[in-house]
Amino acid sequence: MVAWREAAAAQIEGLTPRQRQIMERVLAGAPSKNIAADLGISQRTVENHRAEIMKRTGAKSLPELARLAVAAVE
């Protein structure tokens, strides 16, 4: 269990600061359109970041990404 948490933390740490910022908003339930408006970037850029976040973390779904994020901070 500890190894899984360490792996989750390493995956989250591998994200750029912008990707972490977007991940936090995505996990809070904000739509891409709102995230884009909040950050002053295009909706397409947010969607590209979301795709890269999923790829880098290996998460196949938002619930899986949420589990990784929670495990990383525990």
Contacts in CASP RR format, 6 or more apart in sequence:
PFRMAT RR
TARGET T0000
AUTHOR 0000-0000-0000
METHOD contacts of the structure
MODEL  1
MVAWREAAAAQIEGLTPRQRQIMERVLAGAPSKNIAADLGISQRTVENHR
AEIMKRTGAKSLPELARLAVAAVE
4 71 0 8 1.000
5 71 0 8 1.000
5 72 0 8 1.000
5 74 0 8 1.000
8 67 0 8 1.000
8 68 0 8 1.000
8 69 0 8 1.000
8 71 0 8 1.000
8 72 0 8 1.000
9 71 0 8 1.000
9 72 0 8 1.000
9 73 0 8 1.000
11 56 0 8 1.000
11 57 0 8 1.000
11 58 0 8 1.000
11 68 0 8 1.000
11 72 0 8 1.000
12 20 0 8 1.000
12 23 0 8 1.000
12 57 0 8 1.000
12 68 0 8 1.000
12 69 0 8 1.000
12 72 0 8 1.000
13 72 0 8 1.000
14 56 0 8 1.000
15 23 0 8 1.000
15 53 0 8 1.000
15 56 0 8 1.000
15 57 0 8 1.000
18 49 0 8 1.000
19 49 0 8 1.000
19 52 0 8 1.000
19 53 0 8 1.000
19 56 0 8 1.000
21 39 0 8 1.000
22 35 0 8 1.000
22 39 0 8 1.000
22 46 0 8 1.000
22 49 0 8 1.000
22 50 0 8 1.000
22 53 0 8 1.000
23 53 0 8 1.000
23 65 0 8 1.000
23 69 0 8 1.000
25 34 0 8 1.000
25 35 0 8 1.000
25 38 0 8 1.000
26 35 0 8 1.000
26 50 0 8 1.000
26 53 0 8 1.000
26 62 0 8 1.000
26 65 0 8 1.000
27 62 0 8 1.000
27 65 0 8 1.000
27 66 0 8 1.000
27 69 0 8 1.000
30 38 0 8 1.000
32 43 0 8 1.000
32 46 0 8 1.000
32 47 0 8 1.000
32 50 0 8 1.000
33 43 0 8 1.000
35 46 0 8 1.000
36 42 0 8 1.000
36 43 0 8 1.000
36 45 0 8 1.000
36 46 0 8 1.000
39 46 0 8 1.000
53 59 0 8 1.000
53 65 0 8 1.000
54 60 0 8 1.000
54 65 0 8 1.000
57 65 0 8 1.000
57 68 0 8 1.000
58 64 0 8 1.000
59 65 0 8 1.000
59 68 0 8 1.000
END
